[in-house]
Amino acid sequence: MTKTAMELIDVKKTIGNKDIIRGLSFEIRKGEVFGFIGPNGAGKTTTIRMMVGLMGLSGGDVRILGNSINSDYKSAIREVGAIVENPEMYPFMTGKQNLMHYARMMPRVTKERIQEVIELVGLEKPIKEKAGKYSLGMRQRLGIAQALLHKPSVLILDEPTNGLDPAGIREIRRYIRKLAEEENVAVIISSHLLSEIEQMCDRIGLIKNGEMIAIQDVNAATAETTDVGIEMEAAPVNQAAEILHNEHGINATVVNDRLSLHVERETIPKIVQTLVNYDIQIYQVVTTKSTLEDKFFDLIGENTIG
């Protein structure tokens, strides 16, 4: 049985008369990467700040390895490593000097552990260079190394790929997966890049207006769906759309003289047969499987996640 690393129980946050977070309850397991997404103003950053103790709870509790943020803050927060904003480093120090400096603030961080995290995030070569010369991706990796020094059970990363080029994003994605699998760390990632989250995470939670409206297993989401989008080149196109509406109750839209519609995959042959029976000329049928992105856009009722 997979152990729960962090649990949110009916977490609430009220500022003034406004309910910012409205009773969030979910758990994150050891060894998994959990994506935390939502539109701008949904409450992602507020929730993360409460998770790491930077902001008080108006109600509910956060438990880390069973220890309550409310009643046993020191024991709970000891298990957390986090980068809530961009990692701050001393540019005039080398990467290793930065890590040694932060290690002095923490109990029982050995030289062996410092070397271990350097190797874990793949910074063996540049670790002796000054941090001011690091690329953004290298700074992110040094920040992750810093957050891992005290062997936390939970690692929280707020927008870890923000500002990175595609190679940097791929690099960070690889190290995050490595952390979860090799260190058995529960990694929580807040992001608005759904395509990146989908490639990095085991499960994704969607927050909207301070409420968790869906938690989805990434593999199940992409495997289970039978809903497909169809782009069909047919003539006359408007007559084809009318036939589909009358015969099958399908609302197809005409985009650039092509039919665009969403249906169950099994119904495609029947649709094509109906149009052929009405002497509609079919030139091309292209299908695209409904993505995780489509599912989440349906849930939030908008076409952007910010």
C-alpha positions in Angstrom: 0.0 0.0 0.0 1.4 3.4 -1.0 1.9 5.7 1.9 0.2 9.1 2.1 2.9 11.8 2.2 0.6 14.9 2.5 -3.1 15.2 3.1 -5.3 18.3 2.9 -8.5 18.0 5.0 -11.3 20.5 4.4 -8.7 23.3 4.0 -10.3 26.8 3.9 -9.0 30.3 3.5 -11.0 33.4 4.0 -9.6 36.9 3.4 -12.0 39.7 4.6 -15.4 38.5 3.5 -14.1 36.5 0.5 -13.8 32.8 0.5 -10.5 32.1 -1.4 -10.2 28.4 -0.7 -13.5 26.5 0.0 -12.8 23.2 1.6 -10.0 21.4 -0.3 -9.6 17.7 0.6 -7.1 15.5 -1.3 -4.0 13.4 -0.6 -0.6 13.1 -2.3 1.3 9.8 -2.1 4.9 9.0 -1.6 6.8 8.4 -4.9 4.2 10.2 -7.1 4.3 13.4 -9.1 1.1 15.3 -8.5 0.2 18.2 -10.8 -1.8 21.1 -9.4 -3.4 23.3 -12.1 -6.2 25.8 -12.5 -7.0 29.2 -14.1 -5.6 32.5 -12.8 -7.1 33.3 -9.4 -8.2 29.7 -8.8 -6.3 29.5 -5.5 -3.2 27.5 -6.5 -0.6 29.8 -4.9 -2.7 30.4 -1.8 -3.0 26.6 -1.3 0.7 26.1 -1.8 1.5 28.9 0.7 -0.7 27.1 3.2 0.9 23.8 2.5 4.3 25.1 3.4 3.2 27.2 6.4 3.7 30.6 4.8 0.0 31.4 5.2 -2.3 30.4 8.0 -5.4 28.3 7.5 -8.9 29.7 8.1 -10.2 26.1 8.6 -9.2 22.5 8.1 -5.8 21.0 8.4 -2.7 19.9 6.4 -1.0 16.7 7.5 2.5 15.7 6.4 3.3 12.1 7.2 0.5 12.3 9.7 1.9 15.4 11.5 -0.5 18.4 11.6 0.6 21.9 10.4 -1.8 23.3 13.0 -0.7 21.4 16.1 2.8 20.1 15.3 4.2 22.6 12.9 7.9 21.8 13.4 7.5 18.0 12.8 5.3 18.6 9.8 7.3 21.2 8.0 10.6 19.3 8.6 9.3 16.9 5.9 8.8 19.6 3.3 11.2 21.0 0.7 9.9 23.8 -1.5 10.6 26.3 -4.2 7.6 28.7 -4.1 9.2 31.4 -6.2 12.3 31.3 -8.4 15.3 29.8 -6.4 17.4 32.5 -4.8 21.1 31.9 -5.0 24.2 34.0 -4.1 25.7 34.7 -7.6 29.2 35.3 -6.3 29.4 31.8 -4.7 29.9 28.5 -6.5 27.0 26.1 -6.7 28.6 24.0 -4.0 29.2 27.0 -1.7 25.6 27.9 -2.0 24.5 24.4 -1.0 27.0 24.3 1.9 25.7 27.7 3.1 22.1 26.4 3.2 23.2 23.1 4.8 24.5 25.1 7.8 21.0 26.3 8.5 19.7 22.7 8.7 20.4 20.0 11.2 22.3 16.8 10.3 23.1 17.6 6.6 26.4 15.8 5.9 29.0 16.5 3.2 28.0 13.1 1.8 24.4 14.3 1.5 25.5 17.5 -0.3 27.4 15.3 -2.8 24.4 13.0 -3.2 22.0 15.8 -4.2 24.5 17.3 -6.6 24.7 13.9 -8.4 20.9 13.4 -8.2 20.2 16.6 -10.1 23.2 16.2 -12.5 25.3 19.2 -11.5 28.6 17.4 -10.9 30.5 19.4 -13.6 29.2 23.0 -13.1 28.9 22.8 -9.3 32.4 24.5 -8.9 31.4 27.4 -11.1 29.8 30.6 -9.7 26.0 30.4 -9.6 25.8 33.8 -11.4 27.0 32.0 -14.5 24.4 29.3 -14.4 21.6 29.0 -17.0 18.0 29.2 -15.8 17.7 25.4 -16.0 20.9 24.9 -13.9 19.6 27.4 -11.3 16.4 25.5 -11.1 18.3 22.2 -10.6 20.5 23.9 -7.9 17.3 25.1 -6.2 15.9 21.6 -6.3 19.1 20.3 -4.8 18.9 22.9 -2.0 15.3 21.9 -1.3 16.3 18.2 -1.1 19.3 18.6 1.3 17.3 17.6 4.5 15.7 14.5 2.8 12.1 15.8 2.7 9.2 13.4 2.1 7.4 16.1 0.1 8.8 18.5 -2.6 6.7 21.4 -3.7 7.7 23.2 -6.9 5.8 26.3 -8.1 6.1 26.7 -11.9 9.4 24.7 -12.1 9.7 25.1 -15.9 8.7 28.8 -16.0 10.9 30.7 -18.5 12.9 27.6 -19.6 13.5 26.7 -23.2 12.3 23.3 -24.5 15.6 21.6 -23.7 15.5 23.0 -20.1 11.9 21.9 -19.7 12.8 18.4 -20.8 15.8 18.4 -18.4 13.8 19.4 -15.4 11.0 16.9 -16.3 13.6 14.1 -16.3 15.0 15.1 -12.9 11.5 15.4 -11.3 10.6 11.9 -12.5 13.9 10.6 -11.2 13.3 12.2 -7.7 9.9 10.6 -7.4 11.1 7.1 -8.5 14.6 7.0 -6.8 14.1 9.0 -3.7 10.4 8.1 -3.2 9.6 11.8 -2.7 6.0 13.1 -3.3 6.5 15.9 -5.8 3.8 18.5 -6.1 4.0 20.8 -9.2 1.9 23.9 -9.7 1.8 25.0 -13.3 -0.3 26.4 -16.1 1.5 24.4 -18.8 -1.0 21.5 -19.1 1.0 19.7 -21.8 4.1 19.7 -19.6 2.1 18.6 -16.5 0.6 15.7 -18.5 4.1 14.4 -19.4 5.5 14.8 -15.9 2.7 13.7 -13.6 1.0 10.6 -12.4 -2.1 12.4 -11.3 -3.5 15.9 -11.9 -5.8 18.0 -9.6 -7.8 20.8 -11.1 -8.7 23.7 -8.9 -11.3 26.4 -9.9 -12.7 29.1 -7.7 -11.0 27.7 -4.6 -12.5 24.2 -5.1 -11.0 20.9 -6.4 -13.3 20.1 -9.2 -11.4 17.0 -10.6 -8.5 14.7 -9.8 -7.5 12.5 -12.7 -5.0 9.7 -13.2 -3.0 10.8 -16.3 -2.7 7.3 -17.8 -6.4 6.5 -17.2 -7.5 9.8 -18.6 -5.8 9.2 -21.9 -6.6 5.5 -22.1 -10.2 5.5 -21.1 -11.6 8.2 -23.4 -13.4 7.0 -26.6 -14.5 10.5 -27.5 -12.8 11.7 -30.7 -12.8 14.9 -32.7 -13.5 14.6 -36.4 -12.5 16.9 -39.2 -14.4 15.8 -42.4 -14.0 17.2 -45.9 -17.4 16.7 -47.5 -19.5 18.4 -50.2 -21.9 20.1 -50.1 -20.7 20.8 -46.6 -23.7 22.7 -45.2 -26.1 20.0 -46.4 -23.9 17.4 -44.7 -24.1 19.3 -41.4 -27.9 19.5 -41.7 -28.2 15.7 -42.4 -26.0 14.8 -39.3 -28.2 17.0 -37.1 -31.5 15.6 -38.5 -30.4 11.9 -38.6 -28.1 11.6 -35.6 -28.7 14.7 -33.5 -25.1 15.7 -34.0 -24.2 19.4 -33.9 -21.4 19.7 -36.4 -19.8 23.1 -37.1 -18.5 24.2 -40.5 -14.9 25.5 -40.3 -13.0 26.4 -43.5 -15.4 24.3 -45.6 -14.9 21.3 -43.4 -17.2 19.6 -40.9 -15.9 19.6 -37.3 -17.6 17.4 -34.7 -17.1 15.3 -31.5 -18.5 11.8 -31.4 -17.9 8.3 -29.9 -15.4 6.5 -32.0 -17.8 3.6 -32.7 -20.3 5.8 -34.4 -17.9 7.0 -37.2 -18.8 4.3 -39.8 -22.5 4.9 -39.3 -22.1 8.7 -39.8 -20.1 8.2 -43.0 -22.6 5.7 -44.3 -25.5 8.1 -43.7 -23.8 10.9 -45.6 -23.0 8.5 -48.5 -26.6 7.4 -48.6 -27.6 11.0 -49.1 -25.1 11.3 -52.0 -22.7 13.6 -50.0 -19.2 13.4 -51.4 -16.7 12.4 -48.7 -13.1 13.3 -49.5 -11.3 12.9 -46.1 -12.0 11.9 -42.5 -9.4 12.8 -39.9 -9.8 11.8 -36.3 -8.0 13.1 -33.2 -8.4 11.5 -29.8 -9.8 13.7 -27.1 -6.9 14.8 -24.9 -6.5 15.4 -21.2 -6.4 19.1 -22.2 -9.8 18.9 -23.8 -11.2 17.2 -20.7 -9.9 19.9 -18.4 -11.1 22.7 -20.7 -14.5 21.1 -20.7 -14.5 21.2 -16.9 -13.3 24.8 -16.4 -15.5 26.1 -19.2 -12.9 28.2 -20.8 -10.0 27.7 -23.3 -7.1 29.0 -21.2 -5.3 27.9 -18.1 -3.3 30.6 -16.5 
